[in-house]
């Protein structure tokens, strides 16, 4: 296994089997996750993604994650369209996490809380209520906040988040063409997060490594190699939005090169240590309803051997 491959892919995939298009029953999804944790590629696996409102449903399945290393969970908040309801929802979610931790102790690690920011949170309203008011409750139990933002979010939103403890989550697809942001939008979010020191997570539409047209959804889907290569190179080399867009649009897998000591795309190369730093500090993971599809595709490309 080339060191740069390990650095690029380590903990990359948060398993979201509960969500479309897979939309598996909880019993099947958590059993899949437990099995993936025992397989040779388990080092690529990140957190199990579950809504805060469903944490209690994991009780009958505790035996699946009560042995071995603590099982990591990413908890999705319920969100709301008004500021008071948004803050109240986070408070309720915090209590659900606290109860879950009390039941399962060291066998479960819940440190990531993700919630969608509605349109009312965008600049022009009292952004402080949305971004900072819930922070004390989350910090009280050591939860890191990740706010899902629109792909077309204005630059001012990222500037207002600068210096806080929260990260950003970007949705890269869905079940219909309109759900897929353009390469220029993805590039802009990557650059804005980089420039404002915000960790970035991706979700949806990234089942496959390389950008390609999908007949099922009638849309060109982003590749997770493209998106993470753009993030890594943006972090290490300070590439501009135009260069990032070229990486995101590339449909030629051979241009993504892995060596023992470096990763590269075209003329841009970074060391394995720089890859690891970018993954740790900046582009942290992506949510996928499948672990098998990304893994199988990486094998087919000869990246996983």
ABEGO torsion letter per residue (X at the ends): XBAAAAAAABGABBBBAABOAAGBBAAAAAAAAAAAAABAAAAABBBBBBBAAAAAAAAAAAAAAABEBBBBBBBBBAEBABAAAAAAAAAAAAAAAAAAAAAAEAABBBABBBBBBBAAABBGBBAAAAAAAAAAAAAAAGBBBBBBBBAABBAAAAAAABGBABBBBBBAEEABAAABBBAAAAAAAAAAAAAAGBBBBBBEGAABABBBBBAAAGBBBBBAAAAAAAAAAAAAAGBBAAAAAAAAABABAAABBBBAABBBBEABBBBAAAAAAAAAABBABBBBABAAAAAAAAAAAGABX
